[in-house]
């Protein structure tokens, strides 16, 4: 390519106008546009009609200066919006966040990344302010990373403002799970891929998932003798579900991050 460029530069000195192309014609067109052409050297070293449209990259008939006249510009997006509230109350549902395109991709630049993300959630108070959502079976779980973003919510007057130390951890040994857990590759559901049969997992019970009266989380299996198969379901992908057996209750979870979840 460098040799070709040197040859073209030499021709420019000997034959003014020989390097006419997209720049001189002032052309740079999106998509495939047969009318977007100029006269000059093509990238395949043929002199004649050359094109300045985006599709010329595929057909190989771009003018020699196409990359300089029509530089590729990637898509640029803004910051994520704050998470919305849950789509409903007192039942497992989803929340959403979005971001806007600030610059569309041009001339074959990198396409825009996803503009919307959804994640599972569950509201523990109704639109009338009544406490709810603590009687679900099976256990609903999500990644422990969600707990870092979830503020302690006063869903009941019995919760004080100093409940950071409230809660406990349940250890379970997974028995079975559906193949759908490994198929969902969205950023906020990728944690489900680490669920495996026969592994010990830790699940935190913390406010507001913890009932302020019983001080327990729905589906925690605390009353199980350890031989009973208990059902669980992942929030954000209702088809990711399975069974596990209680191992023990401990004060703090000590499982690896990928096997550390929370009741929700």
Secondary structure, 3 states (H helix, E strand, C coil): CHHHHHHHHHHHHHCCCCCCCHHHHCCCECCCCCCCEEEEEECCCCEEEEECECCHHHHCCEECCHHHHCCCECCEECCCCCCCCCCCCCCCEEEEEECCEEECCECCCCCCCCCEEEEEECCCECCCCCECCCCCCCEEEEECHHHHHCCCCCCCCCCCCCCCCCCEEEEEEEEEECCHHHHCCCCCCHHHHHCCCCCEEEEEECCCCCCCCCCCCCCCCCCCCCCCCEEEEECCCCCCEEEEEEEEEECCCCCCHHHEEEEC
